[in-house]
Amino acid sequence: MTFEEKMNRIEEISNLMEENKLSLDESIKIYEEGMLLSKECIDYIEITKGKITEIKKNVDGKIEEQDL
């Protein structure tokens, strides 16, 4: 499942929870799914931030080398 698909599913889950039409057992199950997806998305964002930081360092270093 892609990041975007996970975010869409979290939104679906949020809407289902807000409708308040689920049983308690269904609510707990879907809440758990949403929390797991949220964790996966947060982890993905952290990894992506690290990659972007590394790319920026590499680009900045190349620009500084060119200035010499």
Buried (B, 14 or more C-beta within 10 A) or exposed (E): EEEEEBBEBBEEBEEBBEEEEBEEEEBEEBBEBBEEBBEBBEEEEEEEEEEEEEEEEEEEEEEEEEEE
